[in-house]
């Protein structure tokens, strides 16, 4: 299994509602994309955190993560909800 984690820094002009919109959209992909086992979007960091939003997801394999990255449902969310609202992105993937 593979963990895929992301931390995003939101744009200064990102809407207040975008965190919840991103959360609902990405968590809604579970059961729609083969190999995606879990998706948790964390929206309430402590003030000492350097990011505004985080993803903690679990995939069956590296191949399943690669499939997810190119899947049209994921690409649409990334293109319309995530990238327009994000100024910085860090990712960390590892096998468990």
N, C-alpha and C positions, 0 to 999 in steps of 0.2 A: 504494500500500500504506500501511497505517496501523500504527504502533507504539502499543501500549497498555501502559503501565507503571504498576505500583502498588507502594507500600511500605506495609506493615502493621506496626503496633505491637501485640503480643499482650497480652491481659489478664494480670495477675499470676497469676491462678489457671488459666491455660490449661495443658492437659496437655502433658507432654513430647513425646508422640507426635503432637500435632495438626499440627505442621509437616510431618511426613512424610505424614500423612493428607491434608492440603490439597494438597501437592505431587502425590501420586498421583492424586487426584481431578481436579484441574484439568488436569494434563498429559494425563490420559486422555481429555480432550474433543477432542483433535486427531483428526481423521478422523470425528468424530461430529457436528460442527457445521459446516455449510457456510460457507466463507469464513475459518475459523480455520486459519491456515497453520502457526504455531509457538506453543508455550507452554512457557516455562521458569520454574519456581518455584525461587528461590534461597533456601536455608535456612541457610547458614553465614556470616553477616556477620562482619566484624571487630568487635571490642569498641567501636571508635570510631563505629560506625554508629548512627544514631538509630532505625532500624527493625529488626524481628526477622525479617521475611520479605518477599520481593519477587517481583513477577511481571514478566516481560518477554515480551510476546506480539506476534504479527504477524498482521494481518488483510488480506484482499484489498482492502478499501475501508472507508470510513466506514460505509456501509450494512451491510457484513458485521459490523462492530463493534456497530452498533445491534442487529442481528439476534441476535448472541451475548448481548448484555446481557439480552434478554428470553427467550432460549431456555430451556425448562423444565429441561434438564440443568444449565445454568449456575445458574439461579435456585435449584434444589435444593441445589447445593453451597454457594452463597453463604449460603443461609438456614440450613443445618444444620451446616456445618463452619466457614465463615469468620466470619460475623458474631458467632456466640456466643463466639468466641475472640479477637476483635479489639477493641481500645479506640480505635484511631485508624487512619485510612486517607488516604493521599495518592495522587492519580493524575495522570498526565501522558500525553496522547495527541497524536500528531503524524504528519503525512504524510511518507513517505519516497519 
